[in-house]
Amino acid sequence: MSNLDAAELEEILQRAESRNFSDQDYKIVITIIKAYVHVLTLLQKGKVSVSRLKKIIFGSSTEKTSSVVAGTLDRSSPSQDKSTDSSDKTESSDDPDDKSDPDGTTNSTDKPSSPPKKPDKGHGRNGTDAYSGAEHTEVPHESLKAGDPCPECKDGSKLYDMAETGTFVPIIGQAPLGGIVYTLQKFRCNLRGKIFTAKLPEGIGPKKYDATAAAMIGTLKYGTGMPFNRMDVLQGNLGIPMPASTQWDIVDDLYVKIAPVFHKHARGITIRWHNGDRSDARLRFEERFGSIGKSYSAAR
């Protein structure tokens, strides 16, 4: 069967719809069905890889013009015609390079069209930008500054400040909830007995548990599934006690404050959800409320 173009296939389809097949049409359709069944069987049994099948059908995408033209010119000789026929027969049979291994995996030895790209230096590690929650401290050079002469050169060259800085990120362990003990100095009047106490630093107090502690407890409990009792044991072992009952009181107080905001956004996502704006509404909601928002939007 010769190669068919799109126009010929369209004509065959039209004759098929009108049930007016010719003898040649039957032969073509039978050949196409057999080819489809054969390719499907090869794929299911793992005897040919998808990449190999693409090369067989569409040809290699890295062929050079000189190679294609040279191959066309060479096939004009009778001896080359014989070699071409033999190569076609070899390619029509099952490619030994694509036979399956005993364990069922496909063993393809096709040479890659280009050498694999080497991974960038530091591939697989987090960059400093990923540590947005870490404390950032700038460390100046202990003995040098911009404009100083180079300590290793004797030709009067000077140092200049580089835009790229060196980085080092040590990871430390710490309790989920931390604490600072402020020891306040006191004075007592020996005559009247009045007590004078040092003031707390600015921004500290008067509440013992600030908003960050409440947010951490709520995130651990409802975001990662950390029970209050387990948190109680963990904090006690780390020397910063946090009873389970106290955790509940803190989270309950936090809920009263943030519930109106949460439910307003929840109503907004529900309205946009029913109006068809689902993906964008869900994305904004999940970005604002994190894992809790993901759980809520998934339940919708």
Order of alpha helices (4+ residues) and beta strands (2+ residues): alpha-alpha-alpha-alpha-alpha-beta-beta-alpha-alpha-alpha-alpha
